Amino acid sequence: MKIAILGAGACGLMVGAYLSDKSFTNYVIFEKNKLPGRKILASGNGRCNISNLNLSNNFYHNADYFNYDRNALKDYLAENNLKTVSDDEGRIYPFSNSSQTILNFLLEKQKGKIFYDSLIKEVKYDGKKYNINGMIFDALVFATGSIANIDEKKQVGVYDYLKTINLPITDIYPSLVGFKIENPFKELNGIRVPVLASLYDYNSNLIHQENGEMIFKIDGISGIVIMNMSFYYNHLVKKENSYLKLKLYPTLTKKELDELLSKPEKLSYTINPKLWDFMKKFSDKNIKEFLLDLKLKIKGTYGFSDAQVISGGINVENLNPNFSVKGFNKLYAGGELLDVDGACGGYNLTFAFNSGIKIAQELLGEKNV
């Protein structure tokens, strides 16, 4: 059997690594970029947030459709003596604190061929085998990722190869991304503050609430806690008129704020100095409202080039729970290409790795794994 893998990212490289572990070398990975693993290297600000101690389905959209071992990646790394560490929020990183460690680990395992600078625009299928750039394969794995976090000009045509075999994708949206808001605070651009953020729908139902750091931008807001809000926002049936409520410096109580306002110079040393410069002409009432109950109406999110992942992709209804594509012979798809996305914290990357492990197991006939 000869296998083609489209994409040298988390999913594709994991398929190749697992196949190689089992002494299967008759595979080719096609990568459209000149170098592999771009998103692996970028993950966790270069530290590679590979997984999370809590892989509950509550942090995912559609991942519960698939039949795979949520802890397969952690077990696989441990079996290969790749040491990891976790932080207080359960995020798992390589012990080296370097994403290059993970990429090197995966590349050193590859015993098949990798063709770089190879954008696949067409897949030919004769009902049994696949023709990729004139090469014939018995099995094919789609692991091309998405248009998230790439330059806008490079987003064009990324999914065209799916059209050549009539495999549609659902509507896609930028996810794990900042929000554009109505009446933004341009003067606060670049300021980072701790917040308790709450997302509400058009009917004022609380959708999600979370603590974290927020960054003011010229036309909106960002930061991990805000990017997580975009994950829940994207899966609202109706996005119009949804809004955020923010409590800045959430450990600061109303009573403490009243005491600080009695001597404003104390407040100036308590909060970000630039934020105080912005608010010092406010009335006490408006300062309290801004810090304790700031309501922001959402205009939308920033674009795909600013997003970490996307919401949407190959519809799970076109796939079997083992990641095989219905109606095709030995065609599999995994990772971010699917209509599966998760919150910040290693959820998306671990899904890509775990789906790669499962696909490799299926190709090798390890059905009971």
Secondary structure, 3 states (H helix, E strand, C coil): CCEEEECCCHHHHHHHHHHHHCCCCCEEEECCCCCCCHHHHHHHHHCCCCEECCCCHHHEECHHHCCCCCCHHHHHHHHCCCCEEECCCCEEEECCCCHHHHHHHHHHHCCCEEECCCCCCCCEECCCCEEECCEEECEEEECCCCCCCCCHHHHCCCCHHHHCCCCCECCCEEECCCEEECCCCHHHCCCEEEEEEEEECCCCCEEEEEEEEEEECCCEEECHHHHHHHHHHHCCCCCCCCEEEEEECCCCCHHHHHHHHHCHHHHHCCCCHHHHHHHCCCCHHHHHHHHHCEEEEEEEECCHHHCCEEECCECHHHECCCCEECCCCCEEECHHHECCEECCCCHHHHHHHHHHHHHHHHHCCCCCC
